[in-house]
Each structure stands twice: as C-alpha cells, then as structure tokens.
Amino acid sequence: MYNQKTKKFSFNMNKAVASLLYVCQDVNNLYNIMKVFYFADKLHLSKYGRFMFGETYIAMDKGHVPSSIYDIIKFIRGDGSKQFNEELKNSFSCEDNNTFRAAKKANLDFLSQSEIECLNDAILKFGKSHHFEIFNKSHKDHAYKVTSHNHEISVGDIVDSLDNKEIISKYLNNLYE
C-alpha cells in the first residue's frame, strides 16, 4: 500500500525475504544484488504503480541501496545493527562480505507474477553485468543525482525518473482518495 501522508509504500518482510532468496539463486555479488532490486522496483513502479515490497532506497557512494535488503544482508553477515529472526541466517550462505547465495528456494507464494517478471528482467540485465556498466547507469539515474549522499531517495524522485512519470504520479496522488 502507498501512504499519501508519508509518500512511502508499506514494507512487507515476507516479500522482501522471498525476493532476496529469488535473486540470490542467480546473482551472488552484493553490488549486483543491490542494483537488481533498484531497477526491478523502478520497472515495477512504472508498469504496476507500486514497489514490490515497499523498499526504501538510500543514495550511497556506489549508487542506490535498498535499505531493508542491506540490513538483512548485514544481519546475515553478522555485522548489522538491526535484528531479525535467527532462522534467516539458515536461508543464505555468505562466503565473504560480498558473496551471497540462497541456501533454500524462495517461497514464490509471497511473490506475484508481476514481481517475478520485474525481478527476472533486472536479473537478466544487471545480474551478471560488470560493476562499471551498472555504476554508470545507476549514477546517471535522475533520482540518484538529485539526492544527497547517504539520504533517502524519495518515491517522488524515482517517479520523476520514469518515462511515464505523469501517469504514475497521478495514479499515486489519487490512489486512496
């Protein structure tokens, strides 16, 4: 759901974990994982008017970082400040600080066909892409460029980076009125 007052989507932990497991079946490099999520969410927003699981993105030195996904990964690595269910650590293997693998299959019951479609698209485009190629694309993104480093990227700025920004903006502004 989209909250008109906060201008944010509601976060869904089950969808986030299922999405991370799904992505980590094919993408294992931390940098690529982060970018797959941003570009999948951006595509899903453009096509379906919402983020997949309500992620919040932060503009960091190396580009867009999905805040909750990164918190989950840091928890799995053992260097995070946020706590999650300990069972989560059994769902992934962490070979080093930058290599993650799914230790079990994603529960696809938590993901819609549209979410799987957008994740697949981003995995195909960015899952195995070279760091510099993704870096250049993500740093040219309007939402990233207009956000101060280490600050939250607003949904509005992500909408403004879309080709169909007028339609999505109108949709979000009238979603629950």
GROMACS elastic network, one bead per residue, 0.5 to 0.9 nm:
[ bonds ]
;  ai    aj funct       b0    kb
    1     8     6  0.83951   500
    1     9     6  0.54448   500
    1    10     6  0.54210   500
    1    11     6  0.85791   500
    1    50     6  0.78493   500
    1    54     6  0.79716   500
    2     6     6  0.85329   500
    2     7     6  0.68515   500
    2     8     6  0.57193   500
    2    10     6  0.63612   500
    2    50     6  0.76203   500
    2    54     6  0.84685   500
    2   172     6  0.74167   500
    2   175     6  0.77236   500
    2   176     6  0.82804   500
    3     6     6  0.56014   500
    3     7     6  0.54512   500
    3     8     6  0.55088   500
    3     9     6  0.60950   500
    3    10     6  0.73695   500
    3   176     6  0.85478   500
    4     7     6  0.51105   500
    4     8     6  0.74255   500
    4   172     6  0.78931   500
    4   173     6  0.71280   500
    4   174     6  0.88173   500
    4   175     6  0.82708   500
    4   176     6  0.77930   500
    5     8     6  0.81256   500
    6     9     6  0.84986   500
    7   154     6  0.78885   500
    7   155     6  0.67618   500
    7   156     6  0.77410   500
    7   172     6  0.88105   500
    8    11     6  0.89311   500
    8    54     6  0.73966   500
    8    55     6  0.87376   500
    8    56     6  0.79824   500
    8   154     6  0.80671   500
    8   155     6  0.66163   500
    9    50     6  0.74570   500
    9    51     6  0.69739   500
    9    53     6  0.77984   500
    9    55     6  0.73401   500
    9    56     6  0.83375   500
    9   155     6  0.85785   500
   10    53     6  0.72722   500
   10    55     6  0.79932   500
   11    15     6  0.86233   500
   11    16     6  0.81526   500
   11    53     6  0.55132   500
   11    55     6  0.60967   500
   11    56     6  0.84726   500
   11    68     6  0.87863   500
   12    15     6  0.55133   500
   12    16     6  0.62531   500
   12    17     6  0.88850   500
   12    52     6  0.87893   500
   12    53     6  0.51434   500
   12    54     6  0.63724   500
   12    55     6  0.83520   500
   13    17     6  0.61593   500
   13    18     6  0.84979   500
   13    53     6  0.74865   500
   13    54     6  0.89938   500
   13    68     6  0.87356   500
   14    17     6  0.53484   500
   14    18     6  0.61364   500
   14    19     6  0.84816   500
   14    53     6  0.84982   500
   14   107     6  0.89082   500
   14   110     6  0.65701   500
   15    18     6  0.50645   500
   15    19     6  0.59029   500
   15    20     6  0.84804   500
   15    52     6  0.77108   500
   15    53     6  0.56964   500
   15   107     6  0.88308   500
   15   108     6  0.89025   500
   15   110     6  0.53796   500
   15   111     6  0.62233   500
   16    19     6  0.50678   500
   16    20     6  0.61053   500
   16    21     6  0.85996   500
   16    52     6  0.82624   500
   16    53     6  0.59019   500
   16    54     6  0.84745   500
   16    55     6  0.80913   500
   16    68     6  0.81139   500
   16    69     6  0.70721   500
   16   110     6  0.89404   500
   17    20     6  0.50374   500
   17    21     6  0.61104   500
   17    22     6  0.84387   500
   17    69     6  0.80862   500
   17    72     6  0.84073   500
   17    88     6  0.84154   500
   17   106     6  0.78819   500
   17   107     6  0.87886   500
   18    21     6  0.51694   500
   18    22     6  0.60542   500
   18    23     6  0.86486   500
   18   105     6  0.84503   500
   18   107     6  0.56292   500
   18   108     6  0.68088   500
   18   109     6  0.86976   500
   18   110     6  0.65584   500
   18   111     6  0.71481   500
   19    23     6  0.61034   500
   19    24     6  0.84805   500
   19    37     6  0.87036   500
   19    52     6  0.87890   500
   19    53     6  0.85982   500
   19   106     6  0.71487   500
   19   107     6  0.87192   500
   19   108     6  0.85549   500
   19   110     6  0.85551   500
   19   111     6  0.73987   500
   19   115     6  0.85126   500
   19   116     6  0.83311   500
   19   119     6  0.79384   500
   20    23     6  0.51701   500
   20    24     6  0.59767   500
   20    25     6  0.86310   500
   20    33     6  0.83267   500
   20    37     6  0.86966   500
   20    69     6  0.73848   500
   20   102     6  0.80848   500
   20   106     6  0.79565   500
   21    24     6  0.51526   500
   21    25     6  0.63659   500
   21    91     6  0.76645   500
   21    92     6  0.76383   500
   21   101     6  0.79222   500
   21   102     6  0.52676   500
   21   103     6  0.80891   500
   21   104     6  0.73574   500
   21   105     6  0.65707   500
   21   107     6  0.82981   500
   22    25     6  0.55251   500
   22    26     6  0.76373   500
   22    27     6  0.89534   500
   22   102     6  0.76134   500
   22   105     6  0.71027   500
   22   106     6  0.52099   500
   22   107     6  0.83464   500
   22   108     6  0.82987   500
   22   116     6  0.86102   500
   22   119     6  0.83371   500
   23    26     6  0.58067   500
   23    27     6  0.57697   500
   23    28     6  0.81467   500
   23    33     6  0.70535   500
   23    36     6  0.79448   500
   23    37     6  0.85065   500
   23   101     6  0.89530   500
   23   102     6  0.82460   500
   23   106     6  0.88690   500
   23   119     6  0.72564   500
   23   120     6  0.83252   500
   23   123     6  0.70922   500
   23   127     6  0.84285   500
   24    28     6  0.55157   500
   24    29     6  0.86133   500
   24    33     6  0.74482   500
   24    92     6  0.84161   500
   24   100     6  0.65527   500
   24   101     6  0.51339   500
   24   102     6  0.51558   500
   24   103     6  0.89453   500
   25    28     6  0.75348   500
   25   101     6  0.62913   500
   25   102     6  0.54187   500
   25   103     6  0.84614   500
   25   104     6  0.86169   500
   25   105     6  0.77503   500
   25   106     6  0.85396   500
   26   101     6  0.82208   500
   26   102     6  0.87503   500
   26   123     6  0.75236   500
   26   127     6  0.72757   500
   26   128     6  0.87474   500
   27    30     6  0.82579   500
   27    32     6  0.69454   500
   27    33     6  0.62214   500
   27    36     6  0.86924   500
   27   100     6  0.80480   500
   27   101     6  0.77381   500
   27   123     6  0.71898   500
   27   126     6  0.89258   500
   27   127     6  0.52993   500
   27   128     6  0.69943   500
   28    31     6  0.88260   500
   28    32     6  0.75748   500
   28    33     6  0.68843   500
   28    98     6  0.78700   500
   28    99     6  0.52559   500
   28   101     6  0.56707   500
   28   102     6  0.85741   500
   28   127     6  0.82447   500
   28   128     6  0.89887   500
   29    32     6  0.54258   500
   29    33     6  0.61493   500
   29    34     6  0.87970   500
   29    98     6  0.56928   500
   29   100     6  0.65990   500
   29   101     6  0.89050   500
   29   127     6  0.82803   500
   29   128     6  0.85543   500
   30    33     6  0.50255   500
   30    34     6  0.62749   500
   30    35     6  0.88112   500
   30    73     6  0.88315   500
   30    97     6  0.80185   500
   30    99     6  0.60464   500
   30   100     6  0.69751   500
   31    34     6  0.53123   500
   31    35     6  0.65167   500
   31    36     6  0.87588   500
   31    62     6  0.82472   500
   31    65     6  0.89321   500
   31    98     6  0.75587   500
   31   131     6  0.74554   500
   31   134     6  0.89614   500
   32    35     6  0.51664   500
   32    36     6  0.60248   500
   32    37     6  0.86973   500
   32   123     6  0.86978   500
   32   126     6  0.63930   500
   32   127     6  0.56001   500
   32   128     6  0.72009   500
   32   129     6  0.75038   500
   32   130     6  0.85546   500
   32   131     6  0.74766   500
   32   134     6  0.78585   500
   33    36     6  0.51528   500
   33    37     6  0.64861   500
   33    38     6  0.89520   500
   33   123     6  0.84720   500
   33   126     6  0.83989   500
   33   127     6  0.69325   500
   34    37     6  0.54828   500
   34    38     6  0.66292   500
   34    39     6  0.89966   500
   34    63     6  0.87833   500
   34    64     6  0.72544   500
   34    65     6  0.56928   500
   34    66     6  0.63046   500
   34    69     6  0.79979   500
   34    70     6  0.78184   500
   35    38     6  0.50930   500
   35    39     6  0.61473   500
   35    40     6  0.83148   500
   35    63     6  0.79953   500
   35    64     6  0.68560   500
   35    65     6  0.73397   500
   35    66     6  0.84119   500
   35   122     6  0.82394   500
   35   126     6  0.69869   500
   35   127     6  0.82520   500
   35   134     6  0.74564   500
   35   135     6  0.89053   500
   35   138     6  0.77532   500
   36    39     6  0.54326   500
   36    40     6  0.58841   500
   36    41     6  0.84160   500
   36   119     6  0.71811   500
   36   121     6  0.88039   500
   36   122     6  0.51228   500
   36   123     6  0.58842   500
   36   124     6  0.89732   500
   36   125     6  0.82053   500
   36   126     6  0.58693   500
   36   127     6  0.64245   500
   37    40     6  0.51198   500
   37    41     6  0.59634   500
   37    42     6  0.84168   500
   37    55     6  0.89708   500
   37    65     6  0.84523   500
   37    66     6  0.69560   500
   37    69     6  0.87557   500
   37   119     6  0.73332   500
   37   122     6  0.74723   500
   37   123     6  0.87684   500
   38    41     6  0.52230   500
   38    42     6  0.60666   500
   38    43     6  0.86001   500
   38    55     6  0.89917   500
   38    57     6  0.76613   500
   38    64     6  0.66561   500
   38    65     6  0.74042   500
   38    66     6  0.68601   500
   38   122     6  0.85927   500
   38   138     6  0.89970   500
   39    43     6  0.60793   500
   39    44     6  0.84791   500
   39   118     6  0.83683   500
   39   119     6  0.84494   500
   39   121     6  0.88086   500
   39   122     6  0.59783   500
   39   126     6  0.84078   500
   39   138     6  0.87676   500
   40    43     6  0.51415   500
   40    44     6  0.60786   500
   40    45     6  0.85298   500
   40    51     6  0.86222   500
   40    52     6  0.81869   500
   40   115     6  0.80305   500
   40   117     6  0.87194   500
   40   119     6  0.51926   500
   40   120     6  0.80948   500
   40   121     6  0.70722   500
   40   122     6  0.52010   500
   40   123     6  0.82136   500
   41    45     6  0.59805   500
   41    46     6  0.84956   500
   41    50     6  0.78957   500
   41    51     6  0.51695   500
   41    52     6  0.59803   500
   41    53     6  0.86002   500
   41    55     6  0.83218   500
   41   115     6  0.84485   500
   41   118     6  0.73732   500
   41   119     6  0.80711   500
   41   122     6  0.89787   500
   42    45     6  0.51048   500
   42    46     6  0.62147   500
   42    47     6  0.86933   500
   42    50     6  0.87203   500
   42    51     6  0.72870   500
   42   118     6  0.88754   500
   42   158     6  0.71923   500
   42   159     6  0.81490   500
   42   161     6  0.88458   500
   42   162     6  0.78419   500
   43    46     6  0.50704   500
   43    47     6  0.61321   500
   43    48     6  0.82449   500
   43    51     6  0.86953   500
   43   118     6  0.63198   500
   43   119     6  0.89856   500
   43   121     6  0.86964   500
   43   122     6  0.84312   500
   43   162     6  0.86463   500
   44    47     6  0.51810   500
   44    48     6  0.54365   500
   44    49     6  0.68378   500
   44    50     6  0.63320   500
   44    51     6  0.60408   500
   44    52     6  0.66826   500
   44   114     6  0.73178   500
   44   115     6  0.69346   500
   44   117     6  0.87101   500
   44   118     6  0.59985   500
   44   119     6  0.87679   500
   45    48     6  0.54039   500
   45    51     6  0.53752   500
   45    52     6  0.79598   500
   45   158     6  0.88559   500
   45   159     6  0.77744   500
   45   162     6  0.87280   500
   45   168     6  0.77111   500
   46    49     6  0.59046   500
   46    50     6  0.78052   500
   46   159     6  0.77742   500
   46   162     6  0.65318   500
   46   163     6  0.79790   500
   46   164     6  0.67739   500
   46   165     6  0.77906   500
   46   167     6  0.89285   500
   46   168     6  0.67682   500
   47    50     6  0.83417   500
   47   114     6  0.88165   500
   47   164     6  0.89827   500
   47   168     6  0.87464   500
   48    51     6  0.82925   500
   48   114     6  0.78378   500
   48   168     6  0.87310   500
   49   168     6  0.60410   500
   49   169     6  0.88328   500
   49   171     6  0.71894   500
   49   172     6  0.72216   500
   50    53     6  0.84888   500
   50    54     6  0.79456   500
   50   168     6  0.89679   500
   50   172     6  0.84871   500
   51    54     6  0.53996   500
   51    55     6  0.69430   500
   51   115     6  0.88517   500
   52    55     6  0.76146   500
   52   111     6  0.84097   500
   52   112     6  0.87200   500
   52   114     6  0.86019   500
   52   115     6  0.59536   500
   52   118     6  0.88782   500
   53   115     6  0.89866   500
   55    66     6  0.62384   500
   55    67     6  0.69464   500
   55    68     6  0.64856   500
   55    69     6  0.79133   500
   56    65     6  0.83156   500
   56    66     6  0.58444   500
   56    67     6  0.56203   500
   56    68     6  0.70188   500
   56   152     6  0.70681   500
   56   153     6  0.74256   500
   56   154     6  0.82143   500
   56   155     6  0.83744   500
   57    64     6  0.59938   500
   57    65     6  0.53180   500
   57    67     6  0.55854   500
   57    68     6  0.84916   500
   57   151     6  0.85155   500
   57   152     6  0.58045   500
   57   153     6  0.54884   500
   57   154     6  0.78690   500
   57   155     6  0.87764   500
   58    63     6  0.81058   500
   58    64     6  0.56674   500
   58    65     6  0.51511   500
   58    66     6  0.65101   500
   58    67     6  0.63150   500
   58   144     6  0.86630   500
   58   147     6  0.86149   500
   58   149     6  0.78057   500
   58   150     6  0.59700   500
   58   151     6  0.54619   500
   58   153     6  0.55200   500
   58   154     6  0.89236   500
   59    62     6  0.80144   500
   59    63     6  0.56904   500
   59    65     6  0.64712   500
   59   143     6  0.86830   500
   59   144     6  0.59638   500
   59   145     6  0.85792   500
   59   147     6  0.63958   500
   59   148     6  0.67727   500
   59   149     6  0.50996   500
   59   150     6  0.52708   500
   59   151     6  0.57116   500
   59   152     6  0.63453   500
   59   153     6  0.62398   500
   60    63     6  0.51891   500
   60    64     6  0.61476   500
   60    65     6  0.66166   500
   60   144     6  0.87722   500
   60   148     6  0.85332   500
   60   149     6  0.52631   500
   60   150     6  0.50453   500
   60   151     6  0.76452   500
   61    64     6  0.83930   500
   61   149     6  0.66256   500
   61   150     6  0.77865   500
   62    65     6  0.81801   500
   62   135     6  0.68614   500
   62   138     6  0.85802   500
   62   139     6  0.80828   500
   63   135     6  0.68871   500
   63   138     6  0.59610   500
   63   139     6  0.60645   500
   63   144     6  0.69610   500
   63   149     6  0.89626   500
   64   138     6  0.71231   500
   64   139     6  0.83934   500
   64   143     6  0.89990   500
   64   144     6  0.67446   500
   64   153     6  0.81719   500
   65    68     6  0.89026   500
   65    69     6  0.82846   500
   65    70     6  0.71160   500
   66    69     6  0.54863   500
   66    70     6  0.60206   500
   66    71     6  0.86239   500
   67    70     6  0.51956   500
   67    71     6  0.61947   500
   67    72     6  0.87457   500
   67   152     6  0.88802   500
   68    72     6  0.62090   500
   68    73     6  0.86169   500
   69    72     6  0.50665   500
   69    73     6  0.62182   500
   69    74     6  0.86396   500
   70    73     6  0.50012   500
   70    74     6  0.60900   500
   70    75     6  0.85043   500
   70    80     6  0.89427   500
   71    74     6  0.51313   500
   71    75     6  0.61560   500
   71    76     6  0.86655   500
   71    80     6  0.63527   500
   71    81     6  0.78157   500
   71    82     6  0.65097   500
   71    83     6  0.86651   500
   72    75     6  0.50672   500
   72    76     6  0.62638   500
   72    77     6  0.86924   500
   72    80     6  0.78679   500
   72    82     6  0.79276   500
   72    83     6  0.83860   500
   72    84     6  0.74704   500
   72    88     6  0.84469   500
   73    76     6  0.50256   500
   73    77     6  0.61949   500
   73    78     6  0.85446   500
   73    79     6  0.88613   500
   73    80     6  0.79245   500
   73    94     6  0.89100   500
   73   100     6  0.84343   500
   74    78     6  0.60466   500
   74    79     6  0.52591   500
   74    81     6  0.79457   500
   74    82     6  0.83756   500
   74    97     6  0.86655   500
   75    79     6  0.59889   500
   75    81     6  0.72699   500
   75    82     6  0.67540   500
   75    83     6  0.66868   500
   75    84     6  0.72385   500
   75    88     6  0.87803   500
   75    89     6  0.78972   500
   76    79     6  0.78127   500
   76    80     6  0.79196   500
   76    86     6  0.87034   500
   76    88     6  0.72474   500
   76    89     6  0.52067   500
   76    90     6  0.87187   500
   76    92     6  0.74826   500
   76    93     6  0.82188   500
   76    94     6  0.73970   500
   77    80     6  0.74429   500
   77    89     6  0.83685   500
   77    93     6  0.89050   500
   77    94     6  0.65020   500
   77    96     6  0.81427   500
   77    97     6  0.68228   500
   78    81     6  0.88108   500
   80    83     6  0.75934   500
   83    86     6  0.83185   500
   84    87     6  0.84258   500
   84    88     6  0.72211   500
   85    88     6  0.57467   500
   85    89     6  0.81153   500
   86    89     6  0.57723   500
   86    90     6  0.77170   500
   87    90     6  0.54027   500
   87    91     6  0.70721   500
   88    91     6  0.53007   500
   88    92     6  0.73208   500
   89    92     6  0.58545   500
   89    93     6  0.76233   500
   90    93     6  0.74461   500
   90   103     6  0.70132   500
   90   104     6  0.84324   500
   91   101     6  0.87266   500
   91   102     6  0.61835   500
   91   104     6  0.56753   500
   91   105     6  0.84615   500
   92   100     6  0.67455   500
   92   101     6  0.55684   500
   92   104     6  0.72372   500
   93    99     6  0.83324   500
   93   100     6  0.57519   500
   93   101     6  0.52042   500
   93   102     6  0.63918   500
   93   103     6  0.59658   500
   94    97     6  0.70274   500
   94    98     6  0.78475   500
   94    99     6  0.58801   500
   94   101     6  0.66076   500
   95    98     6  0.76401   500
   95    99     6  0.54649   500
   95   100     6  0.64554   500
   95   101     6  0.81822   500
   96    99     6  0.54599   500
   96   100     6  0.77425   500
   97   100     6  0.81415   500
  101   104     6  0.88950   500
  102   105     6  0.69429   500
  102   106     6  0.81698   500
  105   108     6  0.85376   500
  106   109     6  0.86838   500
  106   110     6  0.86847   500
  107   110     6  0.61023   500
  107   111     6  0.77167   500
  108   111     6  0.51260   500
  108   112     6  0.77393   500
  108   116     6  0.85324   500
  109   112     6  0.75756   500
  111   114     6  0.81150   500
  111   115     6  0.60252   500
  111   116     6  0.65457   500
  112   115     6  0.51676   500
  112   116     6  0.63353   500
  112   117     6  0.85561   500
  113   116     6  0.51300   500
  113   117     6  0.60220   500
  113   118     6  0.86765   500
  114   118     6  0.62619   500
  114   119     6  0.85923   500
  115   118     6  0.52297   500
  115   119     6  0.60689   500
  115   120     6  0.84588   500
  116   119     6  0.50692   500
  116   120     6  0.59628   500
  116   121     6  0.85072   500
  117   120     6  0.51923   500
  117   121     6  0.62321   500
  117   122     6  0.87863   500
  118   121     6  0.50136   500
  118   122     6  0.62255   500
  118   123     6  0.84736   500
  119   122     6  0.51995   500
  119   123     6  0.59585   500
  119   124     6  0.84806   500
  120   123     6  0.50014   500
  120   124     6  0.60349   500
  120   125     6  0.85766   500
  121   124     6  0.52076   500
  121   125     6  0.62646   500
  121   126     6  0.84920   500
  122   125     6  0.50573   500
  122   126     6  0.55998   500
  122   127     6  0.69124   500
  123   126     6  0.53555   500
  123   128     6  0.76393   500
  124   127     6  0.58692   500
  124   128     6  0.75512   500
  124   129     6  0.87914   500
  125   128     6  0.75428   500
  125   129     6  0.69932   500
  126   130     6  0.82052   500
  126   133     6  0.88877   500
  126   134     6  0.68982   500
  127   130     6  0.89208   500
  128   131     6  0.88817   500
  129   132     6  0.83918   500
  129   133     6  0.66308   500
  129   134     6  0.66463   500
  130   133     6  0.53997   500
  130   134     6  0.65421   500
  130   135     6  0.86235   500
  131   134     6  0.53742   500
  131   135     6  0.59439   500
  131   136     6  0.86124   500
  132   136     6  0.60373   500
  132   137     6  0.85600   500
  133   136     6  0.53840   500
  133   137     6  0.63957   500
  133   138     6  0.87172   500
  134   137     6  0.51246   500
  134   138     6  0.59692   500
  134   139     6  0.83799   500
  135   138     6  0.52957   500
  135   139     6  0.59672   500
  135   140     6  0.85570   500
  136   139     6  0.53219   500
  136   140     6  0.62849   500
  136   141     6  0.89027   500
  137   140     6  0.53781   500
  137   141     6  0.66338   500
  138   141     6  0.52715   500
  138   142     6  0.88836   500
  138   144     6  0.72803   500
  139   142     6  0.81530   500
  139   144     6  0.62582   500
  139   145     6  0.66518   500
  140   143     6  0.87275   500
  140   144     6  0.73483   500
  140   145     6  0.67296   500
  141   144     6  0.54330   500
  141   145     6  0.62633   500
  141   146     6  0.88904   500
  141   158     6  0.87109   500
  141   161     6  0.68572   500
  142   145     6  0.51094   500
  142   146     6  0.62541   500
  142   147     6  0.87187   500
  142   157     6  0.72682   500
  142   158     6  0.74395   500
  142   160     6  0.74287   500
  142   161     6  0.52723   500
  142   162     6  0.89466   500
  143   146     6  0.55662   500
  143   147     6  0.64397   500
  143   153     6  0.65708   500
  143   154     6  0.77186   500
  143   155     6  0.86299   500
  143   156     6  0.84292   500
  143   158     6  0.50038   500
  143   159     6  0.81449   500
  143   160     6  0.72505   500
  143   161     6  0.60381   500
  144   147     6  0.54260   500
  144   148     6  0.81126   500
  144   149     6  0.86212   500
  144   153     6  0.69927   500
  144   157     6  0.82514   500
  144   158     6  0.82586   500
  145   148     6  0.78378   500
  146   153     6  0.84800   500
  146   157     6  0.76342   500
  147   150     6  0.84631   500
  147   151     6  0.66392   500
  147   152     6  0.73740   500
  147   153     6  0.59552   500
  147   154     6  0.81732   500
  147   157     6  0.82948   500
  148   151     6  0.56232   500
  148   152     6  0.81966   500
  148   153     6  0.84517   500
  149   152     6  0.84848   500
  153   156     6  0.83325   500
  153   157     6  0.67514   500
  153   158     6  0.73094   500
  154   157     6  0.52327   500
  154   158     6  0.65186   500
  154   159     6  0.86525   500
  155   158     6  0.50466   500
  155   159     6  0.60775   500
  155   160     6  0.85458   500
  156   160     6  0.61062   500
  156   161     6  0.87491   500
  156   169     6  0.76476   500
  157   161     6  0.64537   500
  158   161     6  0.51599   500
  158   162     6  0.69299   500
  158   165     6  0.88381   500
  159   162     6  0.53994   500
  159   163     6  0.87025   500
  159   164     6  0.82291   500
  159   165     6  0.53858   500
  159   166     6  0.84054   500
  159   168     6  0.68288   500
  159   169     6  0.66075   500
  160   163     6  0.80711   500
  160   164     6  0.85398   500
  160   165     6  0.53950   500
  160   166     6  0.81561   500
  160   169     6  0.81373   500
  161   164     6  0.86984   500
  161   165     6  0.69986   500
  162   166     6  0.86930   500
  162   168     6  0.84728   500
  163   166     6  0.83882   500
  164   167     6  0.56152   500
  164   168     6  0.64353   500
  164   169     6  0.86046   500
  165   168     6  0.52154   500
  165   169     6  0.57862   500
  165   170     6  0.83671   500
  166   169     6  0.52043   500
  166   170     6  0.60888   500
  166   171     6  0.84874   500
  167   170     6  0.52677   500
  167   171     6  0.60936   500
  167   172     6  0.87098   500
  168   172     6  0.61030   500
  168   173     6  0.84658   500
  169   172     6  0.52407   500
  169   173     6  0.60593   500
  169   174     6  0.86024   500
  170   173     6  0.51124   500
  170   174     6  0.61787   500
  170   175     6  0.82929   500
  171   174     6  0.53430   500
  171   175     6  0.56691   500
  172   176     6  0.81897   500
  173   176     6  0.79820   500
  173   177     6  0.81466   500
  174   177     6  0.54098   500
